Amino acid sequence: MNTIYYLASCDTCRKIIKSLPKDAKLKYHDIKQDPLTEKEIDEMYNLCGSYEALFSKRAQLYKQLGLKDKNLTEVDFKKYLLEHYTFLSRPVFIIDDKIYIGNSQKVINEVISALS
């Protein structure tokens, strides 16, 4: 099943969801209400090849915890992704075993094409 991992309270995520084709068959996974499991994060990792690619360095906690001043490893990125939903670069789409990460216009255009 094609899935979107998003945050329901995020204006950007809501705007992106509204821009998707109306007939898009997606499973909606609100990462705040239903935190990511290690299995889900590992599935994402297998599709993109990096925990760092899934990690949002724009998260407020990233700065608050002083993580920007540390040399984080893939193990660290995975640990933080499991600890708090805010570290996931949102939204993440998994469509036909391909992953789309983030909210850049290029990524959203690719998602819309994949769903059409």
Backbone as CSV, one residue per row, in Angstrom:
resi,resn,N_x,N_y,N_z,CA_x,CA_y,CA_z,C_x,C_y,C_z
1,MET,0.845,-1.198,0.000,0.000,0.000,0.000,0.879,1.246,0.000
2,ASN,0.541,2.202,-0.837,1.249,3.474,-0.872,0.925,4.252,0.397
3,THR,1.953,4.873,0.968,1.805,5.509,2.276,2.414,6.902,2.278
4,ILE,1.783,7.792,3.040,2.368,9.096,3.328,2.560,9.173,4.843
5,TYR,3.772,9.502,5.247,4.095,9.758,6.651,4.148,11.271,6.783
6,TYR,3.293,11.802,7.630,3.135,13.250,7.715,2.772,13.645,9.140
7,LEU,2.673,14.943,9.346,2.257,15.497,10.626,0.977,16.294,10.379
8,ALA,-0.124,15.864,10.979,-1.429,16.488,10.737,-1.452,17.963,11.136
9,SER,-0.642,18.342,12.093,-0.636,19.730,12.551,0.287,20.627,11.721
10,CYS,0.950,20.066,10.729,1.900,20.813,9.900,1.169,21.439,8.709
11,ASP,1.211,22.765,8.623,0.547,23.474,7.527,1.084,23.045,6.170
12,THR,2.391,22.860,6.076,2.999,22.443,4.808,2.492,21.072,4.386
13,CYS,2.435,20.138,5.324,1.916,18.802,5.007,0.467,18.877,4.547
14,ARG,-0.341,19.664,5.230,-1.754,19.793,4.855,-1.891,20.385,3.449
15,LYS,-1.077,21.379,3.142,-1.107,22.012,1.820,-0.729,20.997,0.741
16,ILE,0.292,20.202,1.006,0.728,19.185,0.046,-0.364,18.143,-0.159
17,ILE,-0.982,17.698,0.914,-2.046,16.691,0.817,-3.195,17.221,-0.048
18,LYS,-3.536,18.502,0.114,-4.600,19.100,-0.698,-4.234,19.144,-2.172
19,SER,-2.942,19.207,-2.488,-2.501,19.306,-3.883,-2.423,17.945,-4.585
20,LEU,-2.594,16.866,-3.831,-2.501,15.525,-4.414,-3.744,15.212,-5.236
21,PRO,-3.601,14.330,-6.225,-4.784,13.921,-6.998,-5.872,13.384,-6.067
22,LYS,-7.110,13.745,-6.358,-8.237,13.363,-5.486,-8.427,11.848,-5.401
23,ASP,-8.047,11.136,-6.463,-8.243,9.689,-6.477,-7.010,8.910,-5.995
24,ALA,-6.049,9.619,-5.395,-4.824,8.966,-4.916,-5.161,7.970,-3.807
25,LYS,-4.697,6.766,-3.979,-4.917,5.710,-2.973,-3.701,5.689,-2.051
26,LEU,-3.838,6.330,-0.897,-2.749,6.435,0.064,-3.217,6.028,1.455
27,LYS,-2.318,5.412,2.183,-2.533,5.196,3.616,-1.891,6.402,4.303
28,TYR,-2.669,7.103,5.097,-2.182,8.298,5.799,-1.702,7.906,7.188
29,HIS,-0.448,8.218,7.480,0.162,7.846,8.754,0.641,9.122,9.454
30,ASP,-0.136,9.583,10.435,0.226,10.759,11.228,1.273,10.321,12.255
31,ILE,2.490,10.807,12.090,3.604,10.325,12.916,3.554,10.819,14.364
32,LYS,2.726,11.814,14.637,2.569,12.252,16.028,1.592,11.342,16.763
33,GLN,0.480,11.001,16.112,-0.528,10.141,16.724,-0.089,8.682,16.765
34,ASP,0.685,8.285,15.778,1.116,6.896,15.636,2.618,6.902,15.329
35,PRO,3.464,6.966,16.361,4.916,7.101,16.154,5.493,6.002,15.248
36,LEU,6.540,6.375,14.550,7.217,5.436,13.664,7.808,4.276,14.446
37,THR,7.738,3.109,13.852,8.357,1.928,14.450,9.738,1.745,13.834
38,GLU,10.545,0.936,14.482,11.865,0.649,13.939,11.742,-0.037,12.577
39,LYS,10.745,-0.890,12.431,10.517,-1.577,11.158,10.216,-0.568,10.042
40,GLU,9.380,0.430,10.331,9.043,1.444,9.324,10.264,2.284,8.955
41,ILE,11.041,2.672,9.947,12.238,3.461,9.675,13.249,2.639,8.877
42,ASP,13.366,1.359,9.211,14.274,0.494,8.458,13.804,0.303,7.014
43,GLU,12.477,0.229,6.806,11.944,0.139,5.444,12.316,1.390,4.655
44,MET,12.160,2.556,5.274,12.531,3.810,4.615,14.025,3.820,4.299
45,TYR,14.823,3.370,5.267,16.280,3.308,5.081,16.627,2.420,3.883
46,ASN,15.972,1.275,3.781,16.246,0.352,2.679,15.923,0.973,1.328
47,LEU,14.959,1.873,1.292,14.575,2.524,0.041,15.480,3.708,-0.315
48,CYS,15.989,4.415,0.691,16.802,5.606,0.389,18.290,5.423,0.697
49,GLY,18.642,4.411,1.510,20.048,4.105,1.758,20.721,4.922,2.836
50,SER,19.958,5.746,3.562,20.591,6.600,4.567,19.562,7.079,5.588
51,TYR,19.920,6.969,6.857,19.060,7.548,7.899,19.177,9.067,7.864
52,GLU,20.351,9.555,7.502,20.550,11.001,7.443,19.623,11.643,6.409
53,ALA,19.348,10.945,5.302,18.448,11.472,4.271,17.030,11.647,4.809
54,LEU,16.668,10.867,5.813,15.339,10.944,6.423,15.268,11.995,7.530
55,PHE,16.410,12.475,7.959,16.530,13.311,9.146,16.398,14.786,8.787
56,SER,15.573,15.498,9.553,15.390,16.930,9.343,16.341,17.722,10.237
57,LYS,17.262,18.409,9.607,18.178,19.272,10.361,17.554,20.642,10.613
58,ARG,16.308,20.799,10.182,15.574,22.039,10.433,14.715,21.940,11.689
59,ALA,14.649,20.765,12.291,13.844,20.565,13.496,14.383,21.423,14.640
60,GLN,13.476,22.001,15.405,13.898,22.848,16.522,14.715,22.056,17.542
61,LEU,14.331,20.804,17.769,15.068,19.976,18.733,16.519,19.747,18.297
62,TYR,16.758,19.764,16.998,18.112,19.583,16.473,19.039,20.656,17.042
63,LYS,18.553,21.878,17.061,19.347,22.991,17.604,19.337,22.971,19.131
64,GLN,18.156,22.722,19.730,18.023,22.733,21.186,18.932,21.704,21.859
65,LEU,19.067,20.543,21.247,19.901,19.481,21.825,21.376,19.628,21.449
66,GLY,21.692,20.669,20.671,23.071,20.897,20.273,23.593,19.873,19.273
67,LEU,22.692,19.235,18.549,23.106,18.190,17.611,23.855,18.760,16.413
68,LYS,23.601,20.035,16.106,24.278,20.641,14.962,25.779,20.790,15.211
69,ASP,26.174,20.722,16.468,27.588,20.854,16.813,28.280,19.504,16.983
70,LYS,27.550,18.426,16.718,28.104,17.080,16.885,28.244,16.408,15.524
71,ASN,29.174,15.468,15.442,29.310,14.651,14.237,28.452,13.407,14.424
72,LEU,27.249,13.456,13.887,26.313,12.347,14.060,26.597,11.241,13.050
73,THR,26.436,10.010,13.506,26.612,8.845,12.642,25.238,8.347,12.203
74,GLU,25.208,7.385,11.302,23.943,6.787,10.874,23.205,6.186,12.077
75,VAL,23.949,5.600,13.004,23.346,5.024,14.217,22.655,6.131,15.032
76,ASP,23.307,7.284,15.125,22.723,8.425,15.849,21.447,8.919,15.161
77,PHE,21.508,9.059,13.835,20.328,9.525,13.101,19.145,8.582,13.328
78,LYS,19.396,7.287,13.263,18.320,6.314,13.481,17.758,6.446,14.899
79,LYS,18.649,6.580,15.872,18.219,6.703,17.269,17.295,7.913,17.452
80,TYR,17.684,9.048,16.905,16.864,10.252,17.053,15.554,10.151,16.280
81,LEU,15.572,9.506,15.106,14.333,9.300,14.347,13.336,8.467,15.155
82,LEU,13.848,7.500,15.892,12.981,6.661,16.724,12.511,7.385,17.988
83,GLU,13.313,8.313,18.482,12.993,9.010,19.729,11.896,10.057,19.582
84,HIS,11.894,10.809,18.458,10.948,11.915,18.358,10.541,12.152,16.916
85,TYR,9.242,12.289,16.698,8.697,12.460,15.348,9.228,13.688,14.627
86,THR,9.614,14.708,15.365,10.021,15.959,14.737,11.289,15.808,13.892
87,PHE,12.045,14.747,14.113,13.289,14.566,13.370,13.080,14.001,11.969
88,LEU,11.889,13.543,11.642,11.644,13.025,10.299,11.414,14.193,9.344
89,SER,12.136,14.194,8.251,11.932,15.198,7.211,10.592,14.899,6.549
90,ARG,9.652,15.822,6.651,8.284,15.532,6.240,7.889,16.289,4.983
91,PRO,6.913,15.720,4.289,6.367,14.374,4.413,7.269,13.348,3.736
92,VAL,7.018,12.093,4.045,7.691,10.993,3.359,6.600,10.173,2.678
93,PHE,6.775,9.979,1.387,5.859,9.147,0.610,6.579,7.874,0.216
94,ILE,5.895,6.754,0.321,6.376,5.505,-0.260,5.309,5.096,-1.269
95,ILE,5.704,5.144,-2.537,4.788,4.856,-3.635,5.442,3.816,-4.542
96,ASP,4.801,2.678,-4.664,5.311,1.600,-5.528,6.785,1.303,-5.250
97,ASP,7.110,1.131,-3.972,8.476,0.794,-3.536,9.523,1.846,-3.898
98,LYS,9.099,3.090,-4.041,10.015,4.205,-4.240,9.701,5.229,-3.157
99,ILE,10.764,5.855,-2.647,10.571,6.803,-1.542,10.781,8.232,-2.026
100,TYR,9.956,9.128,-1.495,10.031,10.554,-1.788,10.080,11.265,-0.432
101,ILE,11.133,12.033,-0.199,11.356,12.629,1.112,11.360,14.152,1.016
102,GLY,10.569,14.786,1.870,10.614,16.234,1.994,9.527,16.949,1.223
103,ASN,9.612,18.278,1.258,8.531,19.092,0.706,8.987,20.043,-0.389
104,SER,10.121,19.756,-1.014,10.545,20.623,-2.113,9.576,20.465,-3.274
105,GLN,9.471,21.481,-4.096,8.543,21.438,-5.222,8.894,20.288,-6.163
106,LYS,10.188,20.025,-6.344,10.631,18.931,-7.210,10.098,17.590,-6.697
107,VAL,10.229,17.350,-5.402,9.754,16.093,-4.800,8.237,15.980,-4.933
108,ILE,7.525,17.056,-4.652,6.060,17.023,-4.718,5.594,16.781,-6.153
109,ASN,6.259,17.383,-7.133,5.923,17.129,-8.533,6.135,15.652,-8.887
110,GLU,7.229,15.068,-8.379,7.497,13.646,-8.623,6.412,12.773,-7.989
111,VAL,5.968,13.130,-6.778,4.916,12.391,-6.090,3.611,12.465,-6.889
112,ILE,3.253,13.653,-7.333,2.008,13.835,-8.101,2.073,13.006,-9.382
113,SER,3.219,13.010,-10.043,3.375,12.196,-11.258,3.237,10.713,-10.950
114,ALA,3.843,10.273,-9.848,3.790,8.856,-9.472,2.364,8.428,-9.127
115,LEU,1.576,9.343,-8.585,0.201,9.015,-8.188,-0.795,9.136,-9.339
116,SER,-0.401,9.806,-10.403,-1.318,10.037,-11.531,-1.379,8.848,-12.469
